């Protein structure tokens, strides 16, 4: 996906954002400390392991349940003013839950021209979109109605489930931003961009829901909820 109607990010403004470089649908490296993709000062880390959720199945006719993965780099990332970890939403803290009406930011480098009525070149700069968390039950209903109208044979399939959250706003994502962070004003990452459809709310993986899985499959502890 790509940010549409968003604004360019000031250098160092979102130091938790990383870029994953892929080839033939394989992640080759992680790059941190940059706002522009061609930044010569960015730092590259080799990928040691990718941990996908065991329940995730990438099927166009099924919901993207458990659309979450962890990427382990080959060595510890060095933090500075341009590279920082992000605090994750904890299921042990109700204040971290993505309640309806909470404002969030989403950042990404996607292909902006794919979502623009007038042509715009692929962005080299990191963009930010401001959205609001949408009522989950309404979101589920919106997608159910849409899915029934498009796939009558699969009307029993719900595209939105309890492992997800929804957001809306004039600024939104498009192709190229999937996997990007959804962050509240408190600096808590509550979501991971997953998918969206025209004129419908955007859907992200709910970090709060998958908190225990993240703990079990990473070096994060309850006392250090940063990734």
Z-matrix of the N, CA and C atoms (Angstrom, degrees):
N
C 1 1.448
C 2 1.517 1 110.64
N 3 1.327 2 116.49 1 170.46
C 4 1.457 3 121.12 2 178.30
C 5 1.511 4 108.93 3 -143.72
N 6 1.322 5 117.27 4 147.27
C 7 1.454 6 121.04 5 -179.44
C 8 1.520 7 110.17 6 -71.64
N 9 1.337 8 118.53 7 125.69
C 10 1.457 9 123.18 8 175.57
C 11 1.520 10 109.18 9 -111.55
N 12 1.332 11 115.56 10 136.37
C 13 1.465 12 123.51 11 -179.17
C 14 1.521 13 112.73 12 68.20
N 15 1.327 14 117.41 13 6.99
C 16 1.462 15 120.58 14 178.51
C 17 1.519 16 111.38 15 -82.54
N 18 1.318 17 116.05 16 -174.30
C 19 1.458 18 121.46 17 -178.92
C 20 1.523 19 110.28 18 -121.35
N 21 1.347 20 115.64 19 153.44
C 22 1.453 21 120.15 20 177.48
C 23 1.520 22 109.90 21 -67.03
N 24 1.308 23 115.49 22 146.83
C 25 1.459 24 122.05 23 -177.29
C 26 1.524 25 110.43 24 -90.70
N 27 1.327 26 115.93 25 139.38
C 28 1.456 27 121.82 26 174.75
C 29 1.523 28 108.76 27 -73.21
N 30 1.316 29 117.71 28 143.27
C 31 1.462 30 121.93 29 -177.64
C 32 1.526 31 111.49 30 -53.72
N 33 1.325 32 116.27 31 126.93
C 34 1.460 33 121.75 32 179.14
C 35 1.515 34 114.79 33 81.99
N 36 1.352 35 117.76 34 2.23
C 37 1.467 36 120.70 35 -175.65
C 38 1.528 37 112.49 36 -70.46
N 39 1.338 38 117.00 37 -34.19
C 40 1.463 39 121.43 38 179.44
C 41 1.525 40 108.50 39 -126.51
N 42 1.334 41 117.03 40 75.29
C 43 1.466 42 121.52 41 -172.43
C 44 1.522 43 115.08 42 -70.81
N 45 1.340 44 117.62 43 -5.08
C 46 1.467 45 120.51 44 179.15
C 47 1.529 46 111.87 45 -89.32
N 48 1.345 47 117.39 46 -7.51
C 49 1.463 48 120.93 47 -177.08
C 50 1.525 49 111.09 48 -77.75
N 51 1.324 50 116.18 49 133.79
C 52 1.465 51 121.54 50 176.37
C 53 1.517 52 109.17 51 -126.38
N 54 1.325 53 115.95 52 157.10
C 55 1.456 54 121.97 53 176.89
C 56 1.521 55 109.13 54 -113.12
N 57 1.331 56 116.45 55 128.76
C 58 1.464 57 121.12 56 176.85
C 59 1.524 58 108.42 57 -101.97
N 60 1.317 59 117.53 58 121.16
C 61 1.460 60 122.29 59 -178.38
C 62 1.521 61 109.94 60 -93.77
N 63 1.338 62 115.62 61 127.33
C 64 1.452 63 120.98 62 -174.02
C 65 1.524 64 112.09 63 -118.68
N 66 1.334 65 115.90 64 156.38
C 67 1.453 66 123.44 65 172.28
C 68 1.517 67 107.41 66 -148.21
N 69 1.358 68 114.67 67 125.08
C 70 1.468 69 119.80 68 -178.44
C 71 1.524 70 110.98 69 54.32
N 72 1.347 71 115.81 70 43.41
C 73 1.461 72 124.69 71 176.98
C 74 1.527 73 111.79 72 62.33
N 75 1.317 74 117.97 73 24.01
C 76 1.455 75 122.03 74 174.96
C 77 1.524 76 109.10 75 -119.26
N 78 1.327 77 116.69 76 133.46
C 79 1.458 78 120.25 77 178.02
C 80 1.522 79 108.74 78 -76.76
N 81 1.325 80 116.41 79 125.29
C 82 1.454 81 120.86 80 -177.61
C 83 1.518 82 112.96 81 -99.36
N 84 1.341 83 116.87 82 -37.27
C 85 1.454 84 120.16 83 -176.25
C 86 1.521 85 110.56 84 -160.01
N 87 1.323 86 115.46 85 161.92
C 88 1.463 87 122.48 86 175.32
C 89 1.522 88 107.71 87 -114.06
N 90 1.343 89 116.43 88 136.38
C 91 1.460 90 121.30 89 -178.58
C 92 1.524 91 108.78 90 -122.13
N 93 1.322 92 117.24 91 130.99
C 94 1.466 93 121.82 92 -177.13
C 95 1.526 94 110.14 93 -128.08
N 96 1.344 95 115.46 94 165.47
C 97 1.455 96 121.06 95 174.29
C 98 1.507 97 114.34 96 78.70
N 99 1.339 98 117.49 97 34.87
C 100 1.464 99 119.26 98 -178.97
C 101 1.515 100 110.97 99 -146.02
N 102 1.339 101 115.64 100 154.95
C 103 1.455 102 122.69 101 170.10
C 104 1.522 103 110.69 102 -109.90
N 105 1.348 104 116.05 103 -22.37
C 106 1.456 105 121.38 104 178.76
C 107 1.527 106 109.29 105 -114.95
N 108 1.318 107 115.41 106 139.25
C 109 1.458 108 120.14 107 -175.13
C 110 1.523 109 113.31 108 -64.63
N 111 1.342 110 116.71 109 -23.63
C 112 1.463 111 119.71 110 -179.77
C 113 1.526 112 112.84 111 -98.90
N 114 1.330 113 116.75 112 17.69
C 115 1.466 114 121.24 113 -179.66
C 116 1.529 115 110.07 114 -65.42
N 117 1.331 116 116.07 115 117.55
C 118 1.465 117 121.14 116 -177.99
C 119 1.528 118 112.49 117 -72.50
N 120 1.335 119 117.11 118 -15.85
C 121 1.465 120 120.67 119 -178.06
C 122 1.528 121 112.78 120 -93.00
N 123 1.321 122 116.90 121 -0.72
C 124 1.465 123 120.29 122 178.90
C 125 1.527 124 110.14 123 -65.88
N 126 1.326 125 115.43 124 153.84
C 127 1.467 126 121.32 125 -177.35
C 128 1.528 127 109.55 126 -108.56
N 129 1.322 128 115.79 127 131.78
C 130 1.463 129 122.00 128 -176.85
C 131 1.529 130 111.44 129 -105.20
N 132 1.335 131 115.20 130 138.17
C 133 1.468 132 121.49 131 176.96
C 134 1.526 133 109.47 132 -125.32
N 135 1.303 134 115.92 133 134.85
C 136 1.461 135 120.63 134 177.18
C 137 1.532 136 109.70 135 -73.85
N 138 1.325 137 115.26 136 148.46
C 139 1.463 138 121.31 137 179.80
C 140 1.527 139 109.83 138 -88.65
N 141 1.320 140 116.00 139 125.48
C 142 1.463 141 121.11 140 179.28
C 143 1.523 142 111.73 141 -92.33
N 144 1.337 143 115.49 142 -39.45
C 145 1.466 144 119.04 143 -176.34
C 146 1.521 145 110.43 144 -159.99
N 147 1.315 146 116.06 145 143.97
C 148 1.462 147 122.47 146 174.13
C 149 1.522 148 107.76 147 -117.03
N 150 1.327 149 116.02 148 123.55
C 151 1.464 150 121.28 149 -178.21
C 152 1.529 151 108.74 150 -108.97
N 153 1.318 152 117.24 151 103.84
C 154 1.458 153 121.83 152 176.93
C 155 1.526 154 109.57 153 -87.69
N 156 1.319 155 115.33 154 149.62
C 157 1.463 156 117.97 155 175.06
C 158 1.520 157 109.02 156 -67.23
N 159 1.307 158 115.84 157 135.13
C 160 1.465 159 121.53 158 -174.57
C 161 1.527 160 113.53 159 -65.58
N 162 1.338 161 118.20 160 -17.72
C 163 1.460 162 121.01 161 -178.79
C 164 1.523 163 113.29 162 -94.47
N 165 1.321 164 117.07 163 -5.21
C 166 1.464 165 119.74 164 -176.53
C 167 1.526 166 111.20 165 -75.74
N 168 1.348 167 115.40 166 130.89
C 169 1.464 168 121.65 167 174.93
C 170 1.519 169 107.89 168 -132.47
N 171 1.323 170 116.45 169 121.17
C 172 1.463 171 120.25 170 -177.67
C 173 1.519 172 109.62 171 -88.34
N 174 1.331 173 114.38 172 87.20
C 175 1.458 174 121.06 173 -178.31
C 176 1.517 175 107.87 174 -127.53
N 177 1.320 176 117.32 175 127.34
C 178 1.457 177 121.20 176 -175.51
C 179 1.522 178 112.26 177 -60.90
N 180 1.339 179 118.00 178 -25.24
C 181 1.453 180 121.04 179 -177.37
C 182 1.525 181 113.37 180 -96.00
N 183 1.298 182 116.81 181 0.80
C 184 1.453 183 120.40 182 179.88
C 185 1.526 184 109.90 183 -119.12
N 186 1.318 185 118.59 184 154.74
C 187 1.464 186 120.38 185 176.87
C 188 1.520 187 110.68 186 -65.99
N 189 1.316 188 116.53 187 150.54
C 190 1.467 189 120.66 188 179.57
C 191 1.529 190 109.51 189 -81.15
N 192 1.311 191 115.92 190 62.89
C 193 1.459 192 121.67 191 179.82
C 194 1.524 193 109.97 192 -67.04
N 195 1.331 194 116.25 193 138.11
C 196 1.471 195 122.04 194 179.27
C 197 1.522 196 111.52 195 58.71
N 198 1.328 197 116.20 196 43.06
C 199 1.470 198 121.94 197 179.35
C 200 1.526 199 108.77 198 -79.42
N 201 1.313 200 115.45 199 73.44
C 202 1.458 201 121.27 200 -175.61
C 203 1.533 202 109.17 201 -151.18
N 204 1.316 203 115.74 202 144.37
C 205 1.464 204 121.02 203 177.64
C 206 1.522 205 108.79 204 -151.85
N 207 1.316 206 115.93 205 158.22
C 208 1.459 207 122.33 206 176.18
C 209 1.523 208 108.92 207 -115.19
N 210 1.330 209 115.81 208 139.59
C 211 1.464 210 121.15 209 178.20
C 212 1.524 211 108.22 210 -114.08
N 213 1.320 212 116.13 211 119.71
C 214 1.464 213 120.83 212 179.51
C 215 1.529 214 108.89 213 -100.93
N 216 1.340 215 116.06 214 122.08
C 217 1.467 216 120.16 215 179.46
C 218 1.524 217 110.08 216 -88.04
N 219 1.330 218 115.78 217 164.25
C 220 1.463 219 121.25 218 -171.35
C 221 1.524 220 113.82 219 -73.07
N 222 1.343 221 117.38 220 -19.53
C 223 1.460 222 120.29 221 178.51
C 224 1.517 223 109.84 222 -149.77
N 225 1.323 224 116.46 223 163.44
C 226 1.461 225 121.03 224 -177.86
C 227 1.528 226 110.83 225 -60.88
N 228 1.331 227 116.04 226 137.37
C 229 1.460 228 121.34 227 177.11
C 230 1.522 229 109.33 228 -79.00
N 231 1.313 230 115.85 229 132.50
C 232 1.464 231 120.77 230 179.13
C 233 1.527 232 109.21 231 -87.25
N 234 1.337 233 115.26 232 125.70
C 235 1.456 234 120.15 233 -177.52
C 236 1.526 235 111.56 234 -92.32
N 237 1.347 236 114.88 235 147.50
C 238 1.462 237 122.77 236 174.90
C 239 1.516 238 107.99 237 -155.00
N 240 1.329 239 118.34 238 -163.30
C 241 1.459 240 119.78 239 -177.14
C 242 1.531 241 112.81 240 -68.31
N 243 1.336 242 118.33 241 -18.71
C 244 1.460 243 121.99 242 179.73
C 245 1.525 244 113.23 243 -103.82
N 246 1.311 245 116.83 244 -10.38
C 247 1.470 246 121.64 245 -178.48
C 248 1.518 247 108.91 246 -131.08
N 249 1.342 248 116.56 247 112.88
C 250 1.457 249 121.53 248 -177.85
C 251 1.527 250 110.36 249 -140.04
N 252 1.330 251 117.64 250 151.85
C 253 1.473 252 120.46 251 174.76
C 254 1.523 253 109.79 252 -77.56
N 255 1.314 254 116.45 253 166.69
C 256 1.464 255 122.01 254 177.46
C 257 1.520 256 108.87 255 -118.64
N 258 1.322 257 117.17 256 141.33
C 259 1.459 258 120.62 257 177.98
C 260 1.522 259 109.43 258 -79.93
N 261 1.324 260 116.62 259 133.66
C 262 1.455 261 122.12 260 -177.73
C 263 1.522 262 111.84 261 -94.23
N 264 1.334 263 115.53 262 148.69
C 265 1.460 264 120.99 263 176.07
C 266 1.525 265 109.46 264 -65.00
N 267 1.319 266 116.80 265 129.90
C 268 1.459 267 122.30 266 -178.48
C 269 1.523 268 110.44 267 -105.28
N 270 1.331 269 116.57 268 131.62
C 271 1.463 270 120.55 269 177.85
C 272 1.523 271 111.58 270 -69.47
N 273 1.329 272 117.10 271 -7.93
C 274 1.461 273 121.15 272 177.03
C 275 1.528 274 111.66 273 -90.18
N 276 1.335 275 116.44 274 -1.85
C 277 1.464 276 121.21 275 -179.79
C 278 1.523 277 108.64 276 -127.75
N 279 1.330 278 117.46 277 107.34
C 280 1.461 279 121.68 278 -176.57
C 281 1.523 280 111.62 279 -62.89
N 282 1.328 281 118.38 280 -23.56
C 283 1.465 282 121.31 281 178.68
C 284 1.524 283 111.65 282 -67.42
N 285 1.320 284 116.88 283 -19.62
C 286 1.464 285 120.75 284 179.95
C 287 1.523 286 112.85 285 -84.57
N 288 1.335 287 117.70 286 -8.91
C 289 1.463 288 120.20 287 -177.15
C 290 1.532 289 110.31 288 -67.41
N 291 1.338 290 117.91 289 139.12
C 292 1.472 291 121.30 290 -178.78
C 293 1.527 292 112.83 291 -79.05
N 294 1.316 293 115.92 292 77.38
C 295 1.462 294 121.30 293 -178.84
C 296 1.529 295 111.28 294 -72.00
N 297 1.335 296 115.33 295 152.94
C 298 1.460 297 121.58 296 177.86
C 299 1.531 298 110.60 297 -55.75
N 300 1.321 299 116.47 298 138.37
C 301 1.459 300 121.99 299 175.60
C 302 1.512 301 115.26 300 93.99
N 303 1.334 302 118.03 301 -11.68
C 304 1.464 303 120.96 302 179.35
C 305 1.528 304 109.43 303 -72.80
N 306 1.322 305 116.54 304 135.07
C 307 1.463 306 121.68 305 178.49
C 308 1.524 307 110.23 306 -80.34
N 309 1.334 308 116.20 307 140.62
C 310 1.464 309 121.36 308 -179.95
C 311 1.526 310 109.86 309 -137.67
N 312 1.332 311 115.53 310 160.34
C 313 1.460 312 121.42 311 172.32
C 314 1.522 313 108.75 312 -117.95
N 315 1.330 314 115.10 313 146.97
C 316 1.460 315 122.10 314 177.89
C 317 1.523 316 107.48 315 -130.08
N 318 1.326 317 117.26 316 132.75
C 319 1.458 318 120.47 317 -178.21
C 320 1.523 319 111.10 318 -120.97
N 321 1.351 320 115.47 319 148.82
C 322 1.458 321 118.87 320 179.69
C 323 1.514 322 113.31 321 -174.38
N 324 1.340 323 114.80 322 168.57
C 325 1.471 324 122.95 323 -177.63
C 326 1.525 325 112.90 324 -115.51
N 327 1.294 326 120.00 325 20.42
C 328 1.469 327 120.84 326 -168.39
C 329 1.519 328 116.62 327 -65.88
N 330 1.338 329 114.86 328 -172.28
C 331 1.465 330 122.62 329 -176.21
C 332 1.521 331 110.59 330 -86.92
N 333 1.323 332 116.89 331 91.22
C 334 1.463 333 120.73 332 -173.24
C 335 1.519 334 112.93 333 -61.61
N 336 1.335 335 118.37 334 -30.92
C 337 1.467 336 119.84 335 -175.20
C 338 1.523 337 112.17 336 -66.53
N 339 1.327 338 117.84 337 -21.73
C 340 1.460 339 120.70 338 179.91
C 341 1.522 340 112.03 339 -71.46
N 342 1.328 341 116.94 340 -16.12
C 343 1.462 342 120.60 341 -178.14
C 344 1.525 343 112.01 342 -116.29
N 345 1.321 344 117.38 343 9.34
C 346 1.456 345 120.57 344 -176.54
C 347 1.530 346 109.77 345 -107.58
N 348 1.348 347 116.20 346 142.62
C 349 1.457 348 119.77 347 175.86
C 350 1.523 349 110.26 348 -70.55
N 351 1.338 350 116.14 349 -33.11
C 352 1.454 351 120.68 350 173.86
C 353 1.531 352 107.75 351 -107.59
N 354 1.317 353 117.71 352 146.70
C 355 1.458 354 122.02 353 -172.54
C 356 1.517 355 111.97 354 -65.06
N 357 1.288 356 115.82 355 135.75
C 358 1.457 357 122.03 356 173.29
C 359 1.518 358 107.78 357 -137.12
N 360 1.317 359 117.71 358 137.22
C 361 1.449 360 121.30 359 -176.60
C 362 1.526 361 111.10 360 -64.95
N 363 1.322 362 115.00 361 156.59
C 364 1.461 363 119.93 362 174.82
C 365 1.516 364 109.11 363 -54.90
N 366 1.309 365 116.49 364 134.45
C 367 1.456 366 119.16 365 -175.39
C 368 1.521 367 111.98 366 -79.95
N 369 1.316 368 114.26 367 136.78
C 370 1.457 369 121.73 368 174.51
C 371 1.520 370 109.55 369 -95.12
N 372 1.344 371 115.20 370 -15.99
C 373 1.463 372 121.39 371 -175.85
C 374 1.525 373 111.56 372 -100.44
N 375 1.308 374 115.60 373 150.01
C 376 1.461 375 121.62 374 174.73
C 377 1.527 376 108.75 375 -72.01
N 378 1.335 377 116.75 376 131.34
C 379 1.460 378 122.14 377 178.38
C 380 1.528 379 109.74 378 -114.61
N 381 1.336 380 115.26 379 156.79
C 382 1.459 381 120.98 380 177.89
C 383 1.525 382 109.72 381 -125.09
N 384 1.328 383 116.51 382 139.70
C 385 1.459 384 123.07 383 175.15
C 386 1.522 385 108.59 384 -118.92
N 387 1.322 386 115.93 385 142.52
C 388 1.463 387 121.75 386 178.16
C 389 1.526 388 108.62 387 -108.29
N 390 1.322 389 116.23 388 124.99
C 391 1.451 390 121.45 389 -178.69
C 392 1.527 391 110.61 390 -134.97
N 393 1.334 392 114.33 391 178.40
C 394 1.463 393 121.52 392 178.79
C 395 1.524 394 108.90 393 -128.80
N 396 1.315 395 116.78 394 140.00
C 397 1.465 396 120.45 395 178.37
C 398 1.530 397 109.60 396 -66.80
N 399 1.315 398 115.88 397 132.51
C 400 1.462 399 124.16 398 -173.93
C 401 1.529 400 110.20 399 -100.45
N 402 1.328 401 115.95 400 151.44
C 403 1.461 402 121.59 401 178.72
C 404 1.530 403 110.24 402 -56.24
N 405 1.329 404 116.83 403 123.41
C 406 1.465 405 120.63 404 -172.65
C 407 1.528 406 112.24 405 -65.26
N 408 1.323 407 118.14 406 -43.11
C 409 1.462 408 120.61 407 -178.23
C 410 1.529 409 111.15 408 -64.59
N 411 1.344 410 117.00 409 -38.15
C 412 1.462 411 120.34 410 177.20
C 413 1.524 412 110.31 411 -66.42
N 414 1.321 413 115.72 412 -39.14
C 415 1.463 414 120.86 413 178.84
C 416 1.524 415 110.38 414 -62.71
N 417 1.312 416 115.66 415 -44.93
C 418 1.464 417 121.24 416 178.85
C 419 1.523 418 110.61 417 -60.12
N 420 1.339 419 115.92 418 -41.90
C 421 1.462 420 120.76 419 179.18
C 422 1.531 421 111.07 420 -66.72
N 423 1.342 422 116.60 421 -42.73
C 424 1.465 423 120.89 422 179.53
C 425 1.523 424 111.26 423 -57.30
N 426 1.318 425 116.43 424 -44.64
C 427 1.460 426 120.39 425 -178.33
C 428 1.524 427 112.16 426 -73.78
N 429 1.324 428 117.02 427 -31.67
C 430 1.462 429 120.40 428 177.34
C 431 1.519 430 110.39 429 -64.59
N 432 1.333 431 116.48 430 -45.39
C 433 1.468 432 121.36 431 178.41
C 434 1.522 433 110.39 432 -61.73
N 435 1.332 434 116.11 433 -44.45
C 436 1.465 435 120.74 434 179.45
C 437 1.530 436 110.75 435 -61.97
N 438 1.321 437 116.33 436 -45.98
C 439 1.465 438 120.98 437 -175.51
C 440 1.527 439 110.98 438 -65.04
N 441 1.321 440 117.22 439 -39.34
C 442 1.464 441 120.67 440 178.83
C 443 1.521 442 110.84 441 -63.77
N 444 1.339 443 116.69 442 -36.53
C 445 1.463 444 120.43 443 -178.78
C 446 1.523 445 112.29 444 -71.49
N 447 1.336 446 117.07 445 -25.75
C 448 1.463 447 121.36 446 -177.24
C 449 1.528 448 113.27 447 -99.76
N 450 1.319 449 116.87 448 -32.28
C 451 1.468 450 121.11 449 -174.96
C 452 1.527 451 109.23 450 -135.14
N 453 1.314 452 116.37 451 77.07
C 454 1.462 453 120.24 452 -176.23
C 455 1.524 454 112.43 453 -60.70
N 456 1.340 455 117.46 454 -30.26
C 457 1.460 456 120.89 455 -179.61
C 458 1.526 457 111.83 456 -73.52
N 459 1.346 458 116.00 457 -16.83
C 460 1.465 459 120.42 458 -177.62
C 461 1.521 460 111.15 459 -118.00
N 462 1.320 461 116.64 460 28.79
C 463 1.457 462 120.43 461 -175.58
C 464 1.523 463 113.03 462 -64.81
N 465 1.339 464 116.66 463 -16.71
C 466 1.463 465 120.24 464 179.84
C 467 1.525 466 111.55 465 -78.26
N 468 1.335 467 117.32 466 -14.70
C 469 1.462 468 121.58 467 -176.74
C 470 1.523 469 110.12 468 -84.14
N 471 1.312 470 116.53 469 127.10
C 472 1.463 471 121.43 470 177.16
C 473 1.524 472 108.85 471 -98.15
N 474 1.335 473 116.97 472 119.88
C 475 1.460 474 120.92 473 -178.46
C 476 1.516 475 112.00 474 -72.52
N 477 1.324 476 116.90 475 -23.54
C 478 1.467 477 121.57 476 -178.06
C 479 1.518 478 108.86 477 -114.67
N 480 1.332 479 116.79 478 130.19
C 481 1.458 480 120.51 479 -178.93
C 482 1.521 481 111.03 480 -134.93
N 483 1.323 482 116.27 481 -179.97
C 484 1.460 483 122.16 482 -171.60
C 485 1.522 484 114.26 483 -65.56
N 486 1.328 485 117.96 484 -12.17
C 487 1.457 486 119.85 485 177.28
C 488 1.511 487 112.64 486 -88.16
N 489 1.339 488 115.77 487 9.86
C 490 1.455 489 120.97 488 -175.49
C 491 1.523 490 111.85 489 -122.53
N 492 1.323 491 115.62 490 171.48
C 493 1.457 492 123.57 491 172.89
C 494 1.523 493 107.24 492 -143.88
N 495 1.338 494 116.83 493 159.50
C 496 1.462 495 120.60 494 -176.29
C 497 1.524 496 111.04 495 -125.77
N 498 1.330 497 115.59 496 149.17
C 499 1.463 498 121.68 497 178.64
C 500 1.523 499 109.76 498 -136.73
N 501 1.335 500 115.57 499 155.92
C 502 1.465 501 121.48 500 177.79
C 503 1.523 502 109.13 501 -138.53
N 504 1.335 503 115.22 502 159.76
C 505 1.457 504 119.44 503 177.30
C 506 1.513 505 111.51 504 165.67
N 507 1.335 506 116.61 505 163.61
C 508 1.463 507 121.83 506 178.51
C 509 1.524 508 110.48 507 -69.30
N 510 1.315 509 116.48 508 -31.63
C 511 1.462 510 121.95 509 175.15
C 512 1.524 511 107.19 510 -93.63
N 513 1.313 512 116.79 511 132.03
C 514 1.462 513 117.17 512 -175.74
C 515 1.528 514 111.71 513 -150.08
N 516 1.326 515 115.03 514 175.65
C 517 1.457 516 121.72 515 -176.29
C 518 1.519 517 111.38 516 -96.51
N 519 1.319 518 115.16 517 165.62
C 520 1.454 519 121.89 518 176.90
C 521 1.522 520 107.35 519 -148.56
N 522 1.330 521 118.38 520 -165.43
C 523 1.458 522 121.13 521 -174.33
C 524 1.530 523 111.69 522 -61.20
N 525 1.332 524 116.42 523 123.77
C 526 1.459 525 120.99 524 177.85
C 527 1.515 526 114.90 525 123.13
N 528 1.354 527 117.92 526 -15.41
C 529 1.464 528 121.42 527 -176.55
C 530 1.526 529 114.18 528 -102.77
N 531 1.319 530 118.20 529 -2.61
C 532 1.466 531 120.29 530 179.74
C 533 1.524 532 110.26 531 -55.93
N 534 1.323 533 115.48 532 136.76
C 535 1.463 534 120.51 533 -176.41
C 536 1.510 535 113.10 534 94.10
N 537 1.332 536 116.47 535 -5.98
C 538 1.460 537 120.64 536 -179.64
C 539 1.518 538 112.38 537 -75.70
N 540 1.342 539 117.39 538 159.98
C 541 1.466 540 121.85 539 -176.83
C 542 1.525 541 113.82 540 -81.72
N 543 1.328 542 115.68 541 140.42
C 544 1.469 543 123.44 542 171.49
C 545 1.523 544 105.96 543 -109.73
N 546 1.333 545 117.10 544 114.49
C 547 1.468 546 121.53 545 -167.86
C 548 1.527 547 111.34 546 -125.61
N 549 1.323 548 116.90 547 136.10
C 550 1.465 549 121.71 548 179.01
C 551 1.521 550 110.94 549 -82.66
N 552 1.329 551 115.42 550 171.81
C 553 1.455 552 120.76 551 177.68
C 554 1.517 553 112.97 552 -65.74
N 555 1.320 554 117.48 553 -17.10
C 556 1.467 555 122.03 554 175.90
C 557 1.523 556 111.87 555 -81.73
N 558 1.331 557 116.70 556 -2.38
C 559 1.453 558 120.11 557 -178.75
C 560 1.511 559 113.66 558 80.45
N 561 1.339 560 117.07 559 24.89
C 562 1.462 561 122.31 560 -179.86
C 563 1.527 562 109.29 561 -105.22
N 564 1.327 563 117.47 562 128.15
C 565 1.456 564 119.60 563 175.20
C 566 1.521 565 109.04 564 -81.14
N 567 1.337 566 115.32 565 113.04
C 568 1.462 567 121.23 566 -177.67
C 569 1.519 568 112.53 567 -102.86
N 570 1.338 569 116.66 568 -16.69
C 571 1.453 570 118.73 569 -176.28
C 572 1.510 571 114.22 570 -146.33
N 573 1.343 572 114.49 571 165.12
C 574 1.463 573 123.59 572 174.76
C 575 1.523 574 106.15 573 -129.40
N 576 1.328 575 118.00 574 118.86
C 577 1.461 576 121.67 575 -176.11
C 578 1.529 577 110.59 576 -53.69
N 579 1.341 578 116.32 577 129.06
C 580 1.462 579 120.75 578 -177.25
C 581 1.527 580 112.09 579 -116.80
N 582 1.351 581 117.71 580 -66.92
C 583 1.459 582 119.18 581 -178.63
C 584 1.526 583 110.28 582 -156.61
N 585 1.312 584 115.30 583 171.92
C 586 1.451 585 120.95 584 178.31
C 587 1.515 586 109.82 585 -163.59
N 588 1.330 587 115.96 586 161.63
C 589 1.456 588 121.41 587 177.00
C 590 1.518 589 108.39 588 -135.96
N 591 1.322 590 115.88 589 150.13
C 592 1.455 591 121.55 590 -175.52
C 593 1.522 592 111.44 591 -54.86
N 594 1.336 593 115.31 592 132.20
C 595 1.471 594 123.95 593 177.34
C 596 1.523 595 113.58 594 70.43
N 597 1.340 596 117.71 595 9.94
C 598 1.462 597 121.65 596 176.72
C 599 1.524 598 109.72 597 -119.28
N 600 1.334 599 117.93 598 160.20
C 601 1.475 600 120.05 599 176.94
C 602 1.523 601 110.84 600 -59.16
N 603 1.322 602 116.17 601 154.29
C 604 1.458 603 120.46 602 175.93
C 605 1.525 604 109.03 603 -85.15
N 606 1.319 605 115.91 604 145.07
C 607 1.461 606 121.18 605 -175.16
C 608 1.523 607 109.96 606 -114.61
N 609 1.324 608 115.65 607 132.95
C 610 1.462 609 122.40 608 177.68
C 611 1.522 610 109.65 609 -128.06
N 612 1.313 611 115.95 610 156.14
C 613 1.460 612 120.85 611 171.69
C 614 1.521 613 108.42 612 -69.34
N 615 1.322 614 117.02 613 133.59
C 616 1.462 615 122.56 614 -178.83
C 617 1.533 616 109.77 615 -84.72
N 618 1.324 617 116.83 616 105.01
C 619 1.469 618 121.47 617 -177.69
C 620 1.523 619 111.28 618 -58.27
N 621 1.325 620 117.24 619 -38.32
C 622 1.468 621 123.00 620 -179.25
C 623 1.530 622 110.11 621 -55.78
N 624 1.336 623 116.59 622 -40.97
C 625 1.462 624 121.75 623 -178.39
C 626 1.524 625 112.27 624 -67.32
N 627 1.329 626 116.47 625 -35.76
C 628 1.463 627 121.10 626 -174.42
C 629 1.524 628 112.68 627 -101.00
N 630 1.297 629 116.10 628 17.34
C 631 1.470 630 121.83 629 -177.87
C 632 1.531 631 112.32 630 -55.10
N 633 1.327 632 117.87 631 -48.20
C 634 1.467 633 121.09 632 -177.27
C 635 1.525 634 111.36 633 -64.38
N 636 1.338 635 116.95 634 -37.61
C 637 1.464 636 119.63 635 178.04
C 638 1.529 637 110.49 636 -64.57
N 639 1.328 638 116.65 637 -39.86
C 640 1.468 639 120.58 638 178.37
C 641 1.525 640 110.22 639 -62.48
N 642 1.329 641 116.94 640 -44.74
C 643 1.463 642 121.49 641 179.57
C 644 1.529 643 110.78 642 -60.28
N 645 1.327 644 115.74 643 -44.61
C 646 1.468 645 120.85 644 -176.26
C 647 1.526 646 113.12 645 -67.93
N 648 1.328 647 116.88 646 -26.06
C 649 1.462 648 120.23 647 -173.67
C 650 1.523 649 114.23 648 -111.96
N 651 1.324 650 116.93 649 16.03
C 652 1.462 651 120.55 650 178.96
C 653 1.519 652 109.25 651 -141.87
N 654 1.318 653 115.28 652 -178.73
C 655 1.465 654 120.68 653 177.75
C 656 1.522 655 112.15 654 -91.98
N 657 1.325 656 116.36 655 9.18
C 658 1.462 657 120.71 656 179.39
C 659 1.524 658 109.41 657 -74.07
N 660 1.323 659 116.47 658 144.49
C 661 1.462 660 121.79 659 175.94
C 662 1.515 661 109.03 660 -119.93
N 663 1.325 662 115.83 661 167.87
C 664 1.463 663 120.19 662 178.49
C 665 1.523 664 112.12 663 -61.83
N 666 1.313 665 116.67 664 -22.94
C 667 1.459 666 120.78 665 -179.45
C 668 1.526 667 112.62 666 -91.36
N 669 1.329 668 116.51 667 -4.77
C 670 1.462 669 120.23 668 -177.58
C 671 1.521 670 109.05 669 -144.91
N 672 1.337 671 116.36 670 77.02
C 673 1.454 672 121.89 671 -172.64
C 674 1.522 673 112.38 672 -88.25
N 675 1.317 674 116.89 673 48.61
C 676 1.459 675 121.13 674 179.53
C 677 1.518 676 109.67 675 -116.39
N 678 1.326 677 115.08 676 142.74
C 679 1.457 678 120.35 677 -179.67
C 680 1.518 679 109.31 678 -134.48
